[in-house]
């Protein structure tokens, strides 16, 4: 996957960094932080969705990649900036925010138009139209509300989706077009998905993360969308609110620091990562062609063609990522030193 750098951003960083020759100025520090955050969003998060402090501390491979690609000048001031002026914290927070924005985007898509209640008040014509538009995606399900059993139509359960993946081409296409854009970046999605194979611009770890978010939030999102989440005011017989599967939440249902991912959730991410890689190897080419054809047909039905948008225990878990080739491409010609010794080979972190 090619790395793109905004030329204007680079020129602005160089101009502002000129102030750093004598000392770290407020303006220079802010310029460097903005450059790092932009680079993490565009080039690190697509390849690595979880980071530990050990992986982004001074001297780590990720630190060397980021500083080499974004700061450029005045390397003598990099360590002070990284450790004392918040450079490392920018990386941590940016990755965490992208995780959360990905989850929020999936939740919005899940709750907006892909779940329908089969209630007496539902206009039958609207229900039929919704079923026709989402026939490859939604299916019937039952939810319990107090003393009432509610029939609803909702997306496929995560386990069912993971069992078939690309082998069920139509259903997995629906998952991709609904749940992957928030993870990849919806501003860039429409411009690239109509002309590029999915496996060429979405990394295996991004796809695995989309599956993990879906698995983590499915029960809670379904409950929020259904009438089960409403209260009759009596306090009797109410259905208990489902919790998110792999993220810890406070009593006020606010996400914990760094999204609160549990060790079980990180282990599941690794499982899904391997599952995605195997599925791509076995069914990727056929699926990529089918997805391009899907968007081609979708585009032909519109009046205008699709155009490009403007664009703790956890520390002991080894988490899958797609940094290998990126690190080699970025630092292949730059000697890396750690504790005074040159690193001859960079391996998976």
C-alpha positions in Angstrom: 0.0 0.0 0.0 1.5 3.3 -1.1 2.1 6.1 1.5 0.8 9.5 0.6 2.0 12.8 2.1 0.3 16.1 1.8 2.8 18.5 0.3 1.2 21.6 1.8 1.3 20.0 5.3 5.0 19.2 4.8 5.9 22.7 3.7 4.0 24.2 6.7 5.8 21.8 9.1 9.2 22.8 7.7 8.4 26.5 7.9 7.2 26.3 11.5 9.9 23.9 12.5 12.5 26.6 11.6 11.7 28.2 14.9 13.0 25.1 16.7 16.7 25.8 15.9 17.1 27.5 19.3 14.3 25.9 21.4 11.0 24.0 21.2 8.5 26.8 20.6 4.7 26.4 21.2 4.1 27.0 17.5 6.6 24.4 16.4 5.3 21.8 18.9 1.8 22.3 17.6 2.9 21.9 14.0 4.7 18.7 14.8 1.7 17.3 16.8 -0.6 18.0 13.9 1.7 16.4 11.4 2.0 13.3 13.6 -1.7 13.0 14.1 -2.4 13.2 10.4 0.3 10.6 9.6 -1.0 8.2 12.3 -4.6 8.5 10.9 -3.5 7.9 7.3 -0.6 5.5 7.5 -0.3 3.9 11.0 -3.9 3.2 11.9 -4.7 1.3 8.6 -1.9 -1.1 9.6 -2.1 -1.2 13.3 -5.3 -0.6 15.3 -3.9 -1.2 18.8 -0.7 0.1 20.3 1.0 -0.4 23.7 3.2 2.2 25.3 6.2 -0.1 24.7 5.4 -0.1 21.0 5.4 3.8 20.7 8.0 4.8 23.3 11.2 6.6 22.3 13.4 4.1 20.4 10.6 1.9 19.1 10.2 1.1 15.5 6.9 3.1 15.3 8.6 6.2 16.8 11.4 6.0 14.2 8.9 5.6 11.3 6.7 8.5 12.5 9.6 10.9 13.2 11.4 10.1 9.9 8.2 10.6 7.9 6.7 13.6 9.6 9.4 15.7 11.4 12.3 15.4 9.1 14.4 18.3 10.4 16.2 18.9 13.7 16.5 15.3 14.8 18.4 16.4 17.9 15.1 17.8 19.3 13.0 14.7 18.5 13.5 12.9 21.8 12.6 16.0 23.9 9.5 16.5 21.8 8.5 12.8 22.0 9.0 12.3 25.7 8.4 15.8 27.2 6.2 17.7 24.8 3.5 15.1 24.1 4.7 13.5 20.8 4.1 9.9 22.1 0.7 10.9 23.7 -0.5 12.2 20.3 0.1 8.8 18.8 -1.7 7.0 21.6 -4.7 9.4 21.6 -5.0 9.4 17.8 -5.2 5.7 17.5 -7.7 5.5 20.3 -9.9 8.2 18.7 -9.8 6.4 15.4 -10.9 3.2 17.1 -13.8 5.0 18.7 -14.8 6.9 15.6 -14.9 3.6 13.7 -17.1 2.1 16.4 -19.4 5.1 16.3 -19.7 4.9 12.5 -20.6 1.3 12.6 -23.2 1.9 15.3 -24.8 4.7 13.2 -25.0 2.5 10.2 -26.4 -0.4 12.2 -29.1 1.7 13.8 -30.1 4.0 10.9 -31.8 1.9 8.2 -30.7 -1.7 8.4 -32.9 -2.8 11.3 -36.7 -2.8 11.1 -39.3 -3.7 13.7 -42.2 -5.8 12.6 -44.8 -4.1 14.8 -48.5 -3.3 14.3 -47.7 0.3 13.7 -45.3 -0.4 10.9 -46.6 0.6 7.5 -46.6 -2.7 5.5 -45.5 -0.9 2.3 -42.5 0.6 4.0 -41.6 -2.7 5.5 -41.8 -4.5 2.1 -39.6 -1.8 0.5 -37.0 -2.1 3.2 -36.9 -5.9 2.8 -36.5 -5.6 -0.9 -33.7 -3.1 -0.6 -31.8 -5.2 2.0 -32.8 -8.8 1.1 -29.1 -9.9 1.1 -28.5 -8.4 4.5 -31.4 -8.5 7.0 -33.1 -11.5 8.4 -35.8 -12.3 10.9 -35.1 -12.5 14.6 -36.9 -12.4 18.0 -36.2 -10.1 20.9 -37.9 -10.2 24.3 -39.3 -7.0 25.8 -40.7 -7.3 29.3 -43.5 -9.8 28.9 -43.8 -9.4 25.1 -41.9 -11.2 22.4 -41.0 -8.8 19.6 -40.4 -10.0 16.0 -37.8 -7.8 14.2 -35.7 -7.9 11.1 -32.0 -7.3 11.7 -28.5 -7.9 10.2 -26.8 -11.3 10.4 -25.2 -12.3 13.7 -21.4 -12.0 13.8 -20.8 -15.8 14.2 -22.9 -16.5 11.1 -21.1 -13.8 9.1 -17.7 -15.1 10.1 -18.6 -18.7 9.3 -19.0 -18.0 5.6 -17.4 -14.6 5.0 -16.5 -14.3 1.2 -18.1 -17.6 0.4 -21.5 -15.9 0.9 -20.6 -13.2 -1.6 -23.8 -11.2 -1.5 -24.1 -11.1 2.3 -20.4 -10.2 2.8 -20.6 -7.4 0.2 -23.4 -5.9 2.3 -21.2 -6.1 5.4 -18.3 -4.5 3.5 -20.3 -1.6 2.2 -22.0 -0.9 5.5 -19.3 -1.6 8.1 -15.9 -1.1 6.5 -16.2 2.6 5.5 -16.2 3.9 9.1 -13.0 1.9 9.7 -11.2 2.8 6.5 -12.4 6.4 6.4 -15.7 7.2 4.8 -14.3 10.4 3.2 -12.0 8.4 1.1 -14.1 5.2 0.6 -16.3 6.2 -2.3 -13.5 7.5 -4.4 -11.4 4.3 -4.3 -13.8 1.5 -3.9 -15.3 1.9 -7.4 -12.0 1.4 -9.1 -9.7 -0.7 -6.8 -9.8 -4.2 -5.5 -10.7 -4.3 -1.9 -7.6 -6.3 -0.9 -5.4 -3.6 -2.5 -6.5 -0.7 -0.3 -8.0 -2.3 2.9 -5.5 -4.1 5.0 -6.3 -7.5 6.6 -6.0 -5.8 10.1 -8.6 -3.2 9.1 -11.0 -5.8 7.9 -10.4 -7.9 11.1 -11.0 -4.8 13.2 -14.3 -4.1 11.4 -15.4 -7.7 12.2 -14.3 -7.2 15.8 -16.3 -4.0 16.2 -19.3 -5.6 14.7 -19.0 -8.6 17.1 -18.4 -6.4 20.1 -21.3 -4.1 19.5 -23.9 -6.3 17.9 -26.1 -7.3 20.9 -26.0 -3.8 22.5 -26.8 -2.1 19.2 -29.7 -4.4 18.5 -31.0 -3.8 22.0 -30.7 0.0 21.6 -32.6 -0.1 18.3 -35.4 -2.4 19.3 -38.3 -1.6 21.6 -36.5 -3.6 24.2 -34.6 -0.5 25.1 -37.7 1.5 26.1 -39.1 1.5 29.6 -42.7 1.2 30.6 -42.0 3.2 33.7 -43.1 0.4 36.1 -39.6 -0.9 36.7 -41.0 -4.4 36.5 -39.9 -7.1 34.2 -37.6 -4.9 32.1 -35.0 -6.6 30.0 -31.4 -6.1 31.2 -29.3 -4.0 29.0 -26.8 -6.1 27.0 -23.1 -5.1 27.5 -20.5 -4.7 24.9 -18.7 -8.0 24.4 -15.1 -7.0 24.6 -14.9 -3.4 25.9 -15.1 -2.4 29.6 -17.6 0.4 30.4 -18.3 2.4 33.5 -21.7 2.5 35.3 -22.6 5.5 33.2 -21.9 3.5 30.0 -18.9 5.7 29.1 -16.1 3.9 27.3 -13.0 3.5 29.4 -9.5 4.8 28.5 -8.2 3.5 25.1 -11.7 2.1 24.5 -11.2 -0.4 27.3 -10.5 -3.4 25.2 -10.1 -6.6 27.2 -7.5 -9.3 26.7 -10.3 -11.5 25.4 -11.1 -8.9 22.8 -7.5 -8.6 21.7 -7.2 -12.3 21.4 -10.4 -12.4 19.3 -8.8 -9.7 17.0 -5.9 -12.0 16.4 -8.2 -14.9 15.6 -10.2 -12.7 13.1 -7.0 -11.4 11.6 -5.9 -15.0 10.7 -9.4 -15.8 9.5 -9.4 -12.8 7.2 -6.0 -13.6 5.7 -7.1 -17.2 4.9 -10.4 -16.0 3.5 -8.6 -13.5 1.2 -6.2 -16.2 0.0 -9.0 -18.6 -0.8 -11.8 -16.3 -2.0 -10.3 -12.8 -2.4 -9.9 -12.5 -6.2 -13.5 -13.6 -6.9 -14.9 -11.4 -4.1 -13.0 -8.4 -5.3 -14.4 -8.7 -8.8 -17.9 -9.1 -7.4 -17.6 -6.0 -5.2 -16.4 -3.9 -8.1 -19.3 -5.2 -10.2 -21.7 -4.3 -7.3 -20.5 -0.7 -7.3 -20.6 -0.6 -11.1 -24.2 -1.6 -11.1 -25.0 0.7 -8.3 -23.3 3.6 -10.1 -25.2 2.9 -13.3 -28.5 3.4 -11.6 -27.7 6.8 -10.4 -28.1 10.0 -12.4 -24.6 11.1 -11.6 -21.5 8.9 -11.6 -19.7 8.1 -8.4 -17.0 10.8 -7.8 -14.2 10.9 -5.2 -15.1 12.8 -2.0 -12.8 15.5 -0.7 -10.8 13.9 0.8 -2.5 -4.2 31.8 -2.9 -7.8 30.8 -3.3 -6.2 27.5 0.5 -5.5 27.4 1.2 -9.2 27.3 -1.0 -9.9 24.3 0.8 -9.8 20.9 -1.6 -8.1 18.5 -1.6 -8.7 14.8 -0.8 -5.8 12.4 0.3 -5.0 8.9 3.4 -2.9 9.6 6.1 -5.2 8.2 6.2 -4.0 4.6 5.5 -0.4 5.6 8.4 -0.3 7.9 10.7 -1.8 5.3 9.6 0.7 2.7 9.9 3.7 5.1 13.1 2.9 6.8 14.9 0.6 4.4 17.6 3.0 3.6 17.8 4.7 7.0 20.1 3.0 9.6 18.2 2.5 12.8 20.0 2.7 16.2 18.8 1.5 19.6 21.0 2.0 22.7 23.9 2.9 20.4 23.7 -0.2 18.2 22.6 -0.4 14.6 19.6 -2.6 14.0 20.3 -4.8 11.1 16.8 -6.2 10.6 13.3 -5.0 11.6 10.9 -7.8 12.5 7.2 -7.8 13.3 6.5 -5.8 16.5 
